[in-house]
Amino acid sequence: MLWRPSWTRLIATFESLLTLSLLIINMGVRVTMVTDQMIETGRGGVTTSEIINFAIVSVAAYVSYRRGASALSGRSKQI
């Protein structure tokens, strides 16, 4: 972005999409993985704070992606 400032929107939109995709994959793996601790103690699943963090970050990444995608397509609407 330092060498090509005109690419800022494209890079930011791609980064938001990548963040959202990796966040979903990470949470999916976290939910489906069964560890020895979970089998032995019944604990170690997804906690409430992890779910809240997932919700906050995913909303921020989604809004950032949608704004970037609409700006790239020329439909600059406010979200």
Summary of the structure (lengths in Angstrom):
residues: 79
radius of gyration: 17.4
end to end distance: 24.4
largest distance: 54.8
contacts: 167
relative contact order: 0.16
helix: 76%
strand: 0%
